[in-house]
Amino acid sequence: MFKFSFNWLNELCGGELTPDELFNILNLQGFEVKSEQNLGSDRVITIEVKANRADMLSHIGIAREVCAFKSLSIPKIEKANLKEDNNSFPINIEFANDNSCRRFSGIIINGIDNTVSTPEYIKNRLEELGVNCVNAVVDIANYVMLELGQPMHTYDIDKISGNTIKVCKSNADSKIVTLGNKEAQIKKGDIVISDDSKVLCVAGIIGTESSTVDTNTKNILLESAIFDEISVRLTSRRMKISTPSSFRFERGININSAKDIAYICAKKVIEICQGKMYDIYFDYYPNKVQDNILTLRGSRANELIGCNLTVDRMITLLEKYDFKCIKNGEDSVDVTSPSYRLDVLKEVDIIEEIARIYGYDNIKPIMPTIQVQYNKNYIWDNIDVLRNMLVGLGFNEVINYAFIPEDITKFLGIKKDHFLYSDLKLQNPISPMYCLMRPTLIYSLLGSLSYNYSRNNTDLSLFEIGRTYFKDETQDTGCKEIDTIGIILSGNRLDRGWGIDKDIKYSYYDLLNYVNILFNEFGQSFDLKQEEYPFFEDNSGYSIINEDGVRIGFLGEIKKQDLKNIQNLKLVKDKIFYLEIYIEYFNSKNKLLQFESKFPSIKRYYNLLCRKDILSKCIVSEIKESSELVRSVIVKDIYCDKNISSDSHAVLYEVEYCSDKSTLTSEEISEIENKFLNLLNKNFNISLKR
C-alpha cells in the first residue's frame, strides 16, 4: 500500500485533475484505490501497489502513469549540474568489493542554518502521510523521498571521525543506538556505514545518534545510494525495524536517478537552510546499468493479448509511457524500457504493458473454440503407483520446501562439472536458507531424518516425491523441472522379539531390494554402474542405468562425517542409505507372463567363497547362463569371520532348477552345478566354502 497527497500529485500533473478522474485512471491502470481520507484542504489517498512496481512508491511515479494516460508530458527529473571528481572530494569514502553498495552519490553543503523552521507545506504534507517532522534538513530529505522515490540520508560532517566513511558488511556483531535513542543489534554481514570509530548508519534502514543532523549542524553530507535489496530486507526483518527507506530499498530503486535526486535535494536544502554546495560531487557507480533493450514481436503480442493491433499502434502505446521504440522489420520492434521500470525484464512484460495501456476493457472477450485433447500424464500415474507401493511397504512420506540453502552444493561436495550441480537461485529469497532451487532431494530428506532423530524417532524409512531443478535455456522458464523420488533408510528394519534375537538394521541390500521391487512393478530392467559420489561412502555409490543406457538415478551410503553440520544429523548413530530416481523414466511395459511348470522345482544352496571386489551380478549371470534349467538365483546371506581373509567373504546363493518337460534328476542337476562351479573357479577363482 502507498499513501499520497492529491494536491501534491495534482501539482506534478499540471493542476487539471479531479479526484474522480484520478480514481478512474488508477483503477483502469491496475492500481486499485483502497481508501480516501478527506483532510479539508487536501486528500490522502491509499492505493495498492504490487511488489514489482516499486516506481509507484513516489508522487512522481504516480504522476508518470496519470500523465501518460492523459497524453500529457511525463514529469522528468532535473539533471545534476556539478563536476564529478571522487579523488578531490573532501571526504574519503571507501567501499568493500562485495556488491553490497551498487551506487553512492554524495554532495556536501557547508554553512547551513538548521535552526530555521521547516516550511509549512513540507511539514503538513509529511504529517498527512505519517512521517514525523524532525528538523528542516531531515524533513527536506524525507520530502524529496516521497516526491521522487529515492531514500536520502544526511550526515553531520563534523561528527565523522577521521574524515573517512566506509561502506561495507559488518565484520562482527555489535550494538548501536539508533535515531530516537533506541538500542539495536547489528549482526555480522549487515551492511553498515561507519567512520574510523563508530557506526553511522545501518545502510538503507536507519541512522544512528552518533552522526545525526540536529539544529547545531553546520556542514552536511547528503547521501543518495543504492544498496543490495536482499540484504536490506533481511537486516530490516531481523532488527524488526521498518522505515520508509527500507520499504523502498527492499523493492528496488532506480539506480540511474540517484545522483540527480541528490542534487535536487541539495538545492532544496540551500533554498530553505541557506549554505553553499561544494562544487564537486562524489559518485561511486562501478557497474553501470545498461539500457534494457528487448525485442517485441507484434504477432506474439496479438496472440497473447487476443486482439489485432498493428506494430505501429503498439509503438504509439509504448512511447506514450516513456518506452523508446525502434522498428526492426515488419513484425519486430526493439524496445528500451525506462530505467525506473525495474519490472520489465522480458518480451512478455512488454506485451503485458501493451495490454494494460491499450485497456483491458477494450479487449473483446472471446470464448475459445478449439477442442482441447486430453493427454494422459503418465508421470502423475507413475507417482500414484510409487506412492501406493511405498506406503504399502511401510514407508512414510515427507514433504519439504523446494528451495534449500545456497551453499548446499558446495557442502555436499558437488562440483560444477557434476551432473547434480545447479546454481538456480531465487531472485528475491526469503533468506539465504531458502535461496537455491534444489537439484537433488538429498538435503531435504537428510533434514527430515535428522528432525525425526532429534525427537527420538529413530527407525525410519522415508520417501519424498518432488521436483528437482536445473538451468536450461531451451525452456521458456530458463529452467528444467524433473519429477524425482528420493528414499532414505536408517535404524532398525525389524526389532528383536517374536523369534528375532537381535535388532535387524537397514542395510545396503534393503536399498537394492527396494530398487528391484520398484522396477519390477513397471516391468523394466536396470543396471548398476559404480561411480564416485562426493556425499556417499567410498565404493558405495552407484548410478542406476536403464535399458537405454541412460543414468536415471543413483544410490549409496551417506558419508555422515562430511555432513555432520546438518542440524541434528550428528544424532544419527546408524548408517544412512539413500536412493534417488527420476520418475519420468518409469515407463510401464507389458509384463511377461510366467507359466509355472507342472513338474516340481528343486532348490540347492551354494556357499561360495569369493573376493569382495567381485560383483554379485557377475556370479548370478554366470550361474544362469550355465543352463536354461536354472530358473532363479537369489543371494540369501553374506558371512565374514576371522577364518576368511579380509579381502574375501562367503556368499550363500539359492539356485532353483526346474524343467517344463520332466522332473529333474540329481544327475542332471549335478551336471549343471559342476559346469558353473568350474566356470566360476576358472573366471573368478571362486570356490565352495568347506
C-alpha positions as CSV (number, residue, x, y, z in Angstrom):
1,M,0.0,0.0,0.0
2,F,1.1,3.6,-0.7
3,K,-0.3,6.8,0.6
4,F,-0.1,10.0,-1.4
5,S,-1.4,13.6,-1.3
6,F,-3.9,14.5,-4.0
7,N,-2.8,18.2,-4.1
8,W,0.8,17.3,-4.4
9,L,0.1,14.8,-7.2
10,N,-2.1,17.4,-8.9
11,E,0.8,19.9,-8.9
12,L,3.1,17.4,-10.7
13,C,0.3,16.7,-13.3
14,G,-0.3,20.3,-14.1
15,G,-3.2,21.0,-11.8
16,E,-6.0,19.7,-14.0
17,L,-7.1,16.6,-12.1
18,T,-10.3,15.9,-10.3
19,P,-10.5,13.1,-7.6
20,D,-13.0,11.1,-9.6
21,E,-10.9,11.3,-12.7
22,L,-7.8,10.2,-10.8
23,F,-9.6,7.2,-9.2
24,N,-10.8,6.1,-12.6
25,I,-7.3,6.3,-14.1
26,L,-5.7,4.4,-11.3
27,N,-8.3,1.7,-11.3
28,L,-8.0,1.2,-15.0
29,Q,-4.2,1.0,-14.8
30,G,-4.3,-1.7,-12.2
31,F,-3.6,0.4,-9.1
32,E,-6.8,-0.1,-7.0
33,V,-7.8,2.7,-4.8
34,K,-8.2,1.3,-1.3
35,S,-9.2,4.3,0.8
36,E,-9.5,8.1,0.7
37,Q,-9.2,10.5,3.7
38,N,-10.6,14.0,3.3
39,L,-8.5,16.5,5.2
40,G,-10.4,19.6,4.1
41,S,-7.8,21.3,2.0
42,D,-6.2,18.0,0.8
43,R,-7.0,14.3,0.4
44,V,-4.8,11.4,1.4
45,I,-5.3,8.5,-1.0
46,T,-4.2,4.9,-0.4
47,I,-3.6,2.7,-3.4
48,E,-2.5,-0.9,-3.8
49,V,1.0,-1.2,-5.3
50,K,2.3,-4.6,-6.3
51,A,5.8,-5.5,-5.1
52,N,7.2,-5.4,-8.7
53,R,6.1,-1.8,-9.3
54,A,8.5,0.0,-6.9
55,D,8.4,3.1,-9.2
56,M,4.9,3.8,-7.9
57,L,6.1,4.4,-4.4
58,S,6.5,8.1,-5.1
59,H,4.4,11.0,-6.2
60,I,6.4,11.4,-9.5
61,G,5.8,7.7,-10.2
62,I,2.0,8.1,-10.0
63,A,2.2,11.3,-11.9
64,R,4.0,9.5,-14.8
65,E,1.2,7.0,-15.0
66,V,-1.6,9.7,-14.9
67,C,0.1,12.0,-17.4
68,A,0.8,9.1,-19.8
69,F,-2.8,8.0,-19.6
70,K,-4.0,11.6,-20.3
71,S,-1.4,12.0,-23.1
72,L,0.3,14.8,-21.1
73,S,4.1,15.5,-20.9
74,I,5.6,13.0,-18.4
75,P,7.4,14.7,-15.5
76,K,11.2,14.4,-15.7
77,I,13.9,14.6,-13.0
78,E,16.3,17.5,-13.3
79,K,19.8,16.5,-14.2
80,A,22.7,17.3,-11.8
81,N,24.8,20.3,-12.7
82,L,28.0,19.7,-10.7
83,K,31.5,18.4,-11.5
84,E,32.3,14.8,-10.6
85,D,35.7,14.1,-9.1
86,N,35.9,11.3,-6.5
87,N,39.6,11.8,-5.9
88,S,39.2,15.5,-5.0
89,F,36.1,15.0,-2.8
90,P,36.8,16.4,0.8
91,I,35.7,13.2,2.5
92,N,37.4,9.9,1.9
93,I,34.7,7.3,1.1
94,E,35.7,3.6,0.9
95,F,33.8,0.6,-0.4
96,A,34.1,-3.1,0.0
97,N,34.3,-5.1,-3.2
98,D,31.2,-7.2,-2.4
99,N,28.4,-5.5,-4.4
100,S,26.6,-4.6,-1.2
101,C,26.5,-0.9,-2.4
102,R,25.9,-0.5,-6.1
103,R,25.9,3.3,-6.2
104,F,26.7,6.0,-3.7
105,S,26.3,9.7,-4.6
106,G,27.3,12.3,-2.1
107,I,27.0,16.1,-2.0
108,I,28.5,18.4,0.6
109,I,26.7,21.5,1.8
110,N,28.6,23.9,4.1
111,G,27.4,26.7,6.3
112,I,23.7,25.7,6.6
113,D,21.3,27.2,9.2
114,N,19.3,24.2,10.5
115,T,17.6,26.3,13.2
116,V,15.1,27.5,10.6
117,S,11.6,26.1,10.7
118,T,10.5,23.6,8.2
119,P,8.2,25.3,5.6
120,E,4.5,24.7,6.4
121,Y,3.7,23.0,3.1
122,I,6.5,20.4,3.7
123,K,5.6,19.9,7.3
124,N,1.9,19.5,6.5
125,R,2.5,17.0,3.8
126,L,4.8,14.9,5.8
127,E,2.4,14.8,8.7
128,E,-0.5,13.9,6.4
129,L,1.4,11.0,5.1
130,G,2.5,9.7,8.5
131,V,6.1,10.9,8.5
132,N,7.4,12.6,11.7
133,C,9.0,16.0,11.4
134,V,12.4,16.3,12.9
135,N,14.3,19.4,11.6
136,A,14.5,21.3,8.4
137,V,17.3,19.2,6.7
138,V,15.8,15.8,7.7
139,D,12.3,16.9,6.7
140,I,13.5,18.1,3.3
141,A,15.3,14.7,2.7
142,N,12.0,12.9,3.6
143,Y,10.0,15.2,1.4
144,V,12.2,14.5,-1.6
145,M,12.0,10.8,-1.0
146,L,8.1,10.9,-1.0
147,E,8.2,13.1,-4.1
148,L,10.9,11.3,-6.2
149,G,11.2,7.8,-4.6
150,Q,14.9,7.9,-3.7
151,P,15.6,7.4,0.1
152,M,18.1,10.0,1.3
153,H,20.4,10.1,4.4
154,T,22.2,13.1,5.9
155,Y,25.3,13.2,8.0
156,D,26.8,15.9,10.2
157,I,30.3,16.1,8.7
158,D,31.7,17.5,12.0
159,K,30.7,14.3,13.8
160,I,32.6,12.0,11.3
161,S,35.8,10.7,12.8
162,G,39.0,10.6,10.7
163,N,37.3,12.3,7.7
164,T,36.5,8.8,6.4
165,I,33.4,6.9,5.6
166,K,33.4,3.1,5.0
167,V,30.6,1.3,3.3
168,C,30.9,-2.5,3.9
169,K,29.4,-5.5,5.6
170,S,29.9,-5.7,9.4
171,N,32.7,-8.0,10.5
172,A,31.2,-8.8,13.9
173,D,28.1,-8.4,16.0
174,S,27.8,-5.1,17.8
175,K,25.2,-2.8,19.4
176,I,24.2,0.6,18.2
177,V,21.9,3.4,19.3
178,T,19.5,4.3,16.5
179,L,17.6,7.5,16.0
180,G,15.2,8.0,18.8
181,N,17.7,6.6,21.3
182,K,16.7,3.0,20.7
183,E,19.3,0.3,21.2
184,A,19.6,-2.2,18.3
185,Q,21.8,-5.2,17.4
186,I,24.0,-5.4,14.3
187,K,24.9,-8.9,13.1
188,K,27.9,-9.9,11.1
189,G,27.2,-9.5,7.4
190,D,24.8,-6.5,7.8
191,I,25.7,-3.6,5.5
192,V,26.8,-0.6,7.6
193,I,28.2,2.8,7.0
194,S,30.9,3.8,9.5
195,D,33.8,6.1,10.2
196,D,37.1,5.3,11.9
197,S,35.5,4.7,15.3
198,K,31.7,4.1,15.1
199,V,28.8,3.0,13.0
200,L,27.0,6.0,11.4
201,C,24.1,4.1,9.7
202,V,22.6,0.7,9.0
203,A,22.6,1.0,5.2
204,G,19.1,1.6,3.8
205,I,17.3,1.3,7.1
206,I,18.1,3.7,9.8
207,G,20.9,6.1,11.1
208,T,22.5,6.3,14.5
209,E,22.6,9.0,17.0
210,S,26.3,9.4,16.6
211,S,26.0,11.3,13.2
212,T,22.5,12.7,13.4
213,V,21.8,16.1,11.9
214,D,20.4,18.5,14.5
215,T,19.8,22.2,14.9
216,N,23.5,22.8,15.7
217,T,24.7,21.2,12.4
218,K,26.5,23.5,10.1
219,N,28.0,21.1,7.5
220,I,26.3,18.1,6.0
221,L,26.9,15.3,3.6
222,L,23.9,14.3,1.6
223,E,23.8,10.6,0.6
224,S,21.8,9.1,-2.2
225,A,22.7,5.4,-2.5
226,I,21.6,2.1,-3.8
227,F,22.2,-1.0,-1.6
228,D,21.6,-4.7,-2.1
229,E,17.8,-5.1,-1.6
230,I,18.0,-8.7,-0.3
231,S,20.5,-7.7,2.4
232,V,18.4,-4.7,3.4
233,R,15.3,-6.7,3.7
234,L,16.9,-9.5,5.8
235,T,18.5,-7.0,8.1
236,S,15.3,-5.0,8.5
237,R,13.3,-8.1,9.4
238,R,15.8,-9.4,11.8
239,M,16.1,-6.0,13.6
240,K,12.3,-5.6,13.4
241,I,12.8,-2.0,12.1
242,S,10.8,-1.0,9.1
243,T,11.3,2.5,7.8
244,P,10.1,4.4,4.6
245,S,13.7,3.9,3.3
246,S,13.9,0.2,3.9
247,F,10.4,-0.2,2.5
248,R,11.6,1.2,-0.8
249,F,15.1,-0.4,-0.8
250,E,13.5,-3.8,-0.4
251,R,11.5,-3.4,-3.6
252,G,14.2,-1.7,-5.7
253,I,15.3,1.8,-6.6
254,N,16.1,3.4,-10.0
255,I,19.8,3.4,-9.9
256,N,20.2,5.9,-12.7
257,S,18.5,8.7,-11.0
258,A,20.3,8.6,-7.6
259,K,22.8,11.3,-8.4
260,D,20.2,13.7,-9.9
261,I,17.8,13.3,-6.9
262,A,20.7,14.1,-4.5
263,Y,21.3,17.3,-6.5
264,I,17.6,18.3,-6.3
265,C,17.6,17.6,-2.6
266,A,20.7,19.7,-2.1
267,K,19.2,22.6,-3.9
268,K,16.1,22.5,-1.8
269,V,18.2,22.4,1.4
270,I,20.1,25.5,0.3
271,E,16.8,27.2,-0.7
272,I,15.5,26.7,2.8
273,C,18.5,26.5,5.1
274,Q,21.0,28.5,3.0
275,G,24.6,27.3,2.9
276,K,26.8,26.6,-0.1
277,M,27.0,23.5,-2.2
278,Y,30.6,22.1,-2.6
279,D,31.3,22.4,-6.3
280,I,32.4,18.7,-6.7
281,Y,30.1,15.8,-6.0
282,F,31.1,12.2,-5.3
283,D,29.6,9.4,-7.3
284,Y,30.6,5.7,-6.8
285,Y,29.0,3.7,-9.6
286,P,31.3,0.8,-10.5
287,N,29.0,-1.3,-12.6
288,K,26.8,0.9,-14.7
289,V,23.4,-0.5,-15.6
290,Q,23.0,-0.6,-19.4
291,D,19.8,0.2,-21.2
292,N,17.3,-2.7,-21.1
293,I,16.6,-3.3,-24.8
294,L,14.1,-6.1,-25.6
295,T,12.8,-7.3,-28.9
296,L,9.0,-7.3,-29.3
297,R,7.2,-9.5,-31.9
298,G,3.9,-8.0,-32.9
299,S,2.4,-11.4,-33.8
300,R,3.3,-12.8,-30.4
301,A,1.8,-9.8,-28.7
302,N,-1.5,-10.2,-30.5
303,E,-1.5,-13.9,-29.9
304,L,-1.2,-13.4,-26.1
305,I,-3.4,-10.4,-25.8
306,G,-6.2,-11.7,-28.0
307,C,-6.5,-8.7,-30.3
308,N,-5.3,-7.4,-33.7
309,L,-3.1,-4.4,-33.1
310,T,-0.6,-3.2,-35.7
311,V,3.0,-2.8,-34.9
312,D,2.8,0.9,-35.3
313,R,-0.1,1.1,-32.9
314,M,1.9,-0.9,-30.3
315,I,4.8,1.6,-30.8
316,T,2.4,4.5,-30.2
317,L,1.1,3.0,-27.0
318,L,4.6,2.2,-25.6
319,E,6.1,5.6,-26.4
320,K,3.2,7.2,-24.7
321,Y,4.5,5.6,-21.5
322,D,8.1,6.6,-22.0
323,F,9.3,3.5,-23.7
324,K,11.7,4.1,-26.6
325,C,10.9,2.1,-29.7
326,I,12.9,1.4,-33.0
327,K,11.1,-0.6,-35.6
328,N,13.2,-3.6,-36.7
329,G,11.3,-5.2,-39.6
330,E,7.6,-5.7,-40.3
331,D,6.9,-7.6,-37.1
332,S,9.7,-6.7,-34.8
333,V,10.5,-3.7,-32.6
334,D,13.5,-3.0,-30.3
335,V,12.0,-1.6,-27.1
336,T,14.1,0.3,-24.5
337,S,12.3,0.4,-21.2
338,P,12.6,3.5,-18.8
339,S,15.3,2.9,-16.2
340,Y,12.7,3.3,-13.4
341,R,10.7,0.3,-14.7
342,L,12.5,-2.4,-12.9
343,D,9.7,-4.9,-13.6
344,V,10.2,-5.0,-17.4
345,L,12.7,-7.8,-18.0
346,K,11.3,-10.0,-20.8
347,E,9.3,-9.6,-24.0
348,V,6.2,-10.9,-22.2
349,D,6.5,-7.9,-19.8
350,I,6.3,-5.5,-22.7
351,I,3.3,-7.4,-24.0
352,E,1.6,-7.0,-20.6
353,E,2.3,-3.3,-20.8
354,I,0.7,-3.1,-24.2
355,A,-2.4,-4.8,-22.9
356,R,-2.6,-2.6,-19.8
357,I,-2.1,0.7,-21.8
358,Y,-4.5,-0.4,-24.6
359,G,-7.0,-1.1,-21.8
360,Y,-8.2,-4.5,-20.6
361,D,-11.8,-3.2,-21.1
362,N,-11.0,-2.7,-24.8
363,I,-10.0,-6.3,-25.3
364,K,-13.1,-8.2,-26.6
365,P,-13.7,-11.4,-24.6
366,I,-13.9,-14.4,-26.9
367,M,-14.8,-17.9,-25.8
368,P,-12.1,-20.4,-27.0
369,T,-13.5,-22.6,-29.8
370,I,-10.6,-25.0,-30.1
371,Q,-11.2,-28.5,-28.8
372,V,-8.7,-29.5,-26.2
373,Q,-7.4,-33.0,-26.5
374,Y,-6.8,-34.8,-23.2
375,N,-3.3,-36.1,-22.9
376,K,-2.8,-38.5,-20.2
377,N,0.1,-37.6,-17.9
378,Y,1.9,-40.9,-17.3
379,I,4.2,-39.2,-14.8
380,W,1.3,-38.5,-12.5
381,D,0.1,-42.1,-12.9
382,N,3.6,-43.3,-12.0
383,I,3.7,-41.1,-8.9
384,D,0.4,-42.6,-7.7
385,V,1.8,-46.1,-8.3
386,L,5.1,-45.3,-6.5
387,R,3.3,-43.7,-3.5
388,N,0.9,-46.6,-3.0
389,M,3.7,-49.1,-3.3
390,L,6.0,-47.4,-0.8
391,V,3.2,-46.8,1.7
392,G,2.3,-50.4,1.4
393,L,5.9,-51.4,2.1
394,G,5.8,-49.4,5.4
395,F,7.4,-46.1,4.3
396,N,6.3,-42.7,5.5
397,E,6.0,-39.8,3.0
398,V,7.6,-36.4,3.8
399,I,7.1,-33.1,2.0
400,N,9.8,-30.4,2.1
401,Y,10.3,-27.0,0.6
402,A,11.7,-27.0,-3.0
403,F,14.4,-24.3,-2.0
404,I,17.4,-25.0,0.1
405,P,20.5,-23.1,1.4
406,E,22.6,-21.6,-1.5
407,D,25.8,-23.3,-0.3
408,I,24.4,-26.8,-0.2
409,T,26.0,-28.0,-3.5
410,K,29.4,-26.9,-2.1
411,F,28.5,-28.5,1.3
412,L,27.7,-31.8,-0.5
413,G,30.9,-31.6,-2.5
414,I,29.1,-31.3,-5.8
415,K,31.4,-29.5,-8.2
416,K,30.4,-27.6,-11.4
417,D,31.2,-30.5,-13.7
418,H,28.9,-32.9,-11.8
419,F,25.5,-33.7,-13.3
420,L,23.8,-32.7,-10.0
421,Y,25.4,-29.2,-9.9
422,S,23.0,-26.3,-10.2
423,D,23.1,-22.6,-9.2
424,L,19.5,-21.8,-10.0
425,K,18.8,-19.2,-7.3
426,L,15.7,-17.3,-6.4
427,Q,16.0,-13.6,-7.3
428,N,14.3,-12.5,-4.1
429,P,14.7,-15.2,-1.5
430,I,13.1,-15.0,2.0
431,S,16.6,-15.8,3.5
432,P,19.9,-17.5,2.5
433,M,18.4,-20.7,3.9
434,Y,15.7,-20.7,1.2
435,C,17.7,-19.4,-1.8
436,L,18.7,-22.3,-4.1
437,M,16.2,-24.4,-6.1
438,R,17.2,-27.9,-5.1
439,P,19.0,-30.1,-7.7
440,T,18.6,-33.2,-5.6
441,L,16.4,-34.3,-2.7
442,I,19.3,-35.4,-0.5
443,Y,19.4,-32.3,1.7
444,S,15.6,-32.3,2.2
445,L,15.5,-36.0,3.2
446,L,18.5,-35.7,5.5
447,G,16.8,-32.8,7.1
448,S,13.6,-34.8,7.7
449,L,15.7,-37.7,9.0
450,S,17.7,-35.6,11.5
451,Y,14.5,-33.8,12.6
452,N,12.9,-37.2,13.5
453,Y,16.0,-38.4,15.3
454,S,16.0,-35.2,17.4
455,R,12.6,-36.3,18.6
456,N,13.7,-39.9,19.3
457,N,12.0,-41.3,16.2
458,T,15.0,-43.3,15.1
459,D,13.8,-46.3,12.9
460,L,13.0,-44.6,9.7
461,S,12.1,-45.4,6.1
462,L,11.1,-42.2,4.4
463,F,10.4,-41.1,0.9
464,E,9.7,-37.9,-0.9
465,I,8.2,-37.2,-4.3
466,G,9.0,-33.8,-5.5
467,R,10.8,-31.8,-8.2
468,T,14.4,-31.0,-8.7
469,Y,15.6,-28.0,-10.8
470,F,18.4,-27.2,-13.2
471,K,19.2,-24.3,-15.5
472,D,18.1,-25.0,-19.1
473,E,18.0,-22.1,-21.6
474,T,16.0,-24.1,-24.1
475,Q,13.0,-23.9,-21.8
476,D,10.6,-20.9,-21.7
477,T,11.2,-20.5,-17.9
478,G,15.0,-20.9,-18.3
479,C,15.0,-24.0,-16.1
480,K,14.2,-27.7,-16.3
481,E,12.0,-29.3,-13.6
482,I,12.4,-33.1,-13.1
483,D,9.9,-35.2,-11.1
484,T,12.0,-37.2,-8.7
485,I,11.6,-39.7,-5.9
486,G,14.0,-40.0,-3.0
487,I,14.2,-42.8,-0.4
488,I,16.2,-42.7,2.8
489,L,16.7,-45.6,5.3
490,S,18.2,-45.7,8.7
491,G,17.8,-47.5,12.0
492,N,16.1,-50.8,12.6
493,R,14.2,-52.6,9.9
494,L,12.9,-55.2,12.5
495,D,13.1,-55.0,16.3
496,R,14.1,-58.0,18.3
497,G,11.4,-60.2,19.7
498,W,9.0,-62.9,18.5
499,G,11.8,-65.2,17.4
500,I,14.2,-62.4,16.4
501,D,17.1,-62.5,18.9
502,K,18.5,-59.1,17.9
503,D,17.6,-55.9,16.1
504,I,17.9,-56.2,12.3
505,K,19.1,-52.8,10.9
506,Y,18.6,-51.5,7.4
507,S,21.5,-52.4,5.1
508,Y,22.7,-51.8,1.7
509,Y,20.8,-54.8,0.5
510,D,17.5,-53.5,1.7
511,L,18.1,-50.5,-0.6
512,L,18.9,-52.8,-3.5
513,N,15.8,-54.8,-2.8
514,Y,13.5,-51.8,-3.0
515,V,15.1,-50.8,-6.3
516,N,14.2,-54.3,-7.6
517,I,10.7,-54.0,-6.3
518,L,10.1,-50.6,-8.0
519,F,11.5,-51.7,-11.4
520,N,9.7,-55.0,-11.3
521,E,6.4,-53.2,-10.8
522,F,6.9,-51.3,-14.0
523,G,8.2,-54.3,-15.9
524,Q,11.6,-52.8,-16.5
525,S,15.2,-53.9,-16.0
526,F,18.2,-51.8,-14.8
527,D,21.9,-52.0,-14.3
528,L,24.1,-50.5,-11.7
529,K,27.3,-48.7,-12.6
530,Q,29.8,-47.9,-9.8
531,E,30.7,-44.2,-9.7
532,E,32.1,-41.9,-7.0
533,Y,29.6,-39.5,-5.4
534,P,31.1,-37.0,-3.0
535,F,28.3,-37.4,-0.5
536,F,28.5,-41.3,-0.5
537,E,31.0,-43.5,1.3
538,D,33.8,-44.7,-0.8
539,N,32.9,-47.6,-3.2
540,S,29.2,-47.4,-2.1
541,G,27.9,-45.1,-4.8
542,Y,26.2,-46.5,-7.9
543,S,24.4,-44.9,-10.8
544,I,21.2,-46.6,-11.9
545,I,21.2,-47.2,-15.7
546,N,18.1,-48.0,-17.6
547,E,17.6,-50.3,-20.6
548,D,18.5,-47.4,-23.0
549,G,21.8,-46.7,-21.2
550,V,20.6,-43.5,-19.6
551,R,21.5,-42.6,-16.0
552,I,18.1,-42.3,-14.3
553,G,19.2,-42.2,-10.6
554,F,21.8,-43.2,-8.0
555,L,22.1,-44.9,-4.7
556,G,24.6,-45.4,-1.9
557,E,25.5,-45.0,1.8
558,I,25.6,-41.4,3.0
559,K,29.0,-40.2,4.2
560,K,27.9,-38.9,7.6
561,Q,31.2,-37.5,8.8
562,D,31.3,-34.9,6.0
563,L,27.6,-33.9,6.5
564,K,27.6,-33.6,10.3
565,N,27.0,-29.9,10.2
566,I,23.4,-30.5,9.0
567,Q,21.3,-29.7,12.1
568,N,20.9,-32.7,14.4
569,L,22.5,-35.1,11.9
570,K,25.2,-35.9,14.4
571,L,22.5,-37.6,16.5
572,V,22.1,-40.3,13.8
573,K,24.2,-43.2,15.0
574,D,23.2,-45.8,12.4
575,K,24.2,-46.0,8.8
576,I,22.1,-43.9,6.3
577,F,21.2,-45.3,2.9
578,Y,19.9,-43.2,0.1
579,L,18.2,-43.7,-3.3
580,E,17.1,-41.2,-5.9
581,I,15.3,-41.9,-9.2
582,Y,13.9,-39.7,-11.9
583,I,10.2,-40.7,-12.3
584,E,9.8,-39.8,-16.0
585,Y,11.9,-42.9,-16.9
586,F,9.4,-45.3,-15.3
587,N,7.5,-46.2,-18.5
588,S,5.2,-49.1,-17.7
589,K,5.6,-52.0,-20.0
590,N,3.5,-55.2,-20.5
591,K,4.8,-57.7,-18.0
592,L,5.8,-61.1,-19.4
593,L,3.5,-63.9,-18.2
594,Q,5.4,-66.6,-16.4
595,F,3.8,-70.1,-16.6
596,E,4.5,-72.5,-13.8
597,S,5.8,-75.9,-14.8
598,K,3.7,-78.9,-13.8
599,F,6.9,-80.6,-12.7
600,P,8.4,-79.7,-9.3
601,S,11.3,-77.4,-8.9
602,I,14.4,-78.2,-6.9
603,K,16.4,-75.8,-4.8
604,R,20.0,-76.1,-3.8
605,Y,22.3,-73.8,-1.8
606,Y,25.9,-72.9,-2.5
607,N,28.2,-71.2,-0.1
608,L,30.7,-69.5,-2.4
609,L,34.0,-68.1,-1.2
610,C,34.9,-65.1,-3.3
611,R,36.7,-61.8,-3.3
612,K,34.7,-58.7,-2.1
613,D,35.5,-56.8,-5.3
614,I,33.6,-59.3,-7.5
615,L,30.1,-58.1,-8.3
616,S,27.3,-60.5,-7.3
617,K,25.6,-59.9,-10.6
618,C,28.6,-61.4,-12.4
619,I,28.2,-64.6,-10.4
620,V,24.5,-64.7,-10.9
621,S,24.9,-64.2,-14.6
622,E,27.4,-67.0,-14.8
623,I,25.1,-69.4,-13.0
624,K,22.0,-68.5,-15.1
625,E,23.9,-68.8,-18.4
626,S,25.1,-72.3,-17.5
627,S,21.7,-73.9,-18.3
628,E,18.2,-72.9,-19.3
629,L,17.0,-75.1,-16.4
630,V,18.2,-72.6,-13.9
631,R,15.0,-70.6,-13.0
632,S,16.3,-68.2,-10.4
633,V,19.4,-67.3,-8.4
634,I,19.0,-65.4,-5.1
635,V,21.5,-64.2,-2.6
636,K,20.5,-65.4,0.9
637,D,23.3,-64.4,3.2
638,I,26.8,-63.0,3.4
639,Y,29.3,-64.1,6.0
640,C,32.7,-63.0,7.2
641,D,34.9,-64.2,10.1
642,K,38.5,-64.5,11.2
643,N,39.0,-67.7,9.2
644,I,38.3,-65.8,6.0
645,S,40.8,-63.3,4.6
646,S,39.9,-59.6,4.9
647,D,39.5,-59.1,1.2
648,S,37.0,-62.0,0.8
649,H,33.7,-63.2,2.1
650,A,31.3,-66.1,1.9
651,V,28.0,-65.6,-0.1
652,L,25.2,-68.1,0.2
653,Y,23.2,-68.5,-3.1
654,E,19.9,-70.2,-3.5
655,V,19.6,-71.7,-7.0
656,E,16.3,-73.0,-8.2
657,Y,16.2,-75.7,-11.0
658,C,13.1,-76.6,-13.0
659,S,12.1,-78.2,-16.3
660,D,8.9,-77.9,-18.3
661,K,9.3,-81.4,-19.7
662,S,10.1,-83.7,-16.8
663,T,11.1,-84.0,-13.2
664,L,14.9,-83.3,-12.9
665,T,17.2,-86.0,-11.6
666,S,20.1,-85.5,-9.2
667,E,22.5,-86.4,-12.0
668,E,21.1,-83.6,-14.3
669,I,21.4,-81.0,-11.5
670,S,24.9,-82.2,-10.6
671,E,26.0,-81.8,-14.2
672,I,24.7,-78.2,-14.3
673,E,26.3,-77.2,-11.0
674,N,29.6,-78.7,-11.9
675,K,29.5,-76.7,-15.0
676,F,29.0,-73.3,-13.4
677,L,31.2,-74.1,-10.4
678,N,34.1,-74.8,-12.8
679,L,33.4,-71.6,-14.7
680,L,33.3,-69.6,-11.5
681,N,36.6,-71.1,-10.3
682,K,38.2,-70.5,-13.7
683,N,37.0,-67.0,-14.3
684,F,36.8,-65.6,-10.8
685,N,38.8,-68.0,-8.6
686,I,35.6,-68.8,-6.7
687,S,35.3,-72.0,-4.7
688,L,32.8,-73.7,-2.4
689,K,33.4,-72.9,1.3
690,R,34.2,-76.1,3.2
